[in-house]
Amino acid sequence: MYDSDKVLIKGCRKNKSSAQEALYAKYSKSMFAVALRYVKVVQEAEDILQESFVKVFKNISKFRGDSSLPYWIKRIVVNTSLNHQRSKLYLYPMMDVTDMTDTSIDEKVMSDFGYEELIMMIMELPDGCRIIFNLHAIEGYKHHEIAEQLQISEGTSKSQYARAKKLLIQKMETRNNINYG
């Protein structure tokens, strides 16, 4: 019945529950995974997912098609996750990021681990580092965008990202008993 996103959008704009259910069924699993990258508790991710889809259905008339529908939904999920986390966010004091320019996680290191194992290591990061790592490395946000979104300085974003990379390298070294530095 709803074989394309355009048809789904049309149905959702008319408040057809069958279209809303189809949209939710099509995208909820992948969007739940996005929410889970920002919060560690499954119940919180489920709450964020529900709140996000309420926003999607409420604002579907504002979807202009400048980007793909899944990308638009993902932005809503990310923003809802960030709003949820903002009050609980603890960011470590800013470090000199120039000391960490060699803290890179190259493809060789990454290839030693499976996707699920990498995600688990990211989930173990402290909240501030994890959120900024997700936003920058996975979602592709620039540091100035992260700073604006989280209401922090750009330097703090860079510092947290560098700290996250350093912690991930330490986790990889510990798990493989190899020195990647």
Order of alpha helices (4+ residues) and beta strands (2+ residues): alpha-alpha-alpha-alpha-alpha-alpha-alpha-alpha-alpha
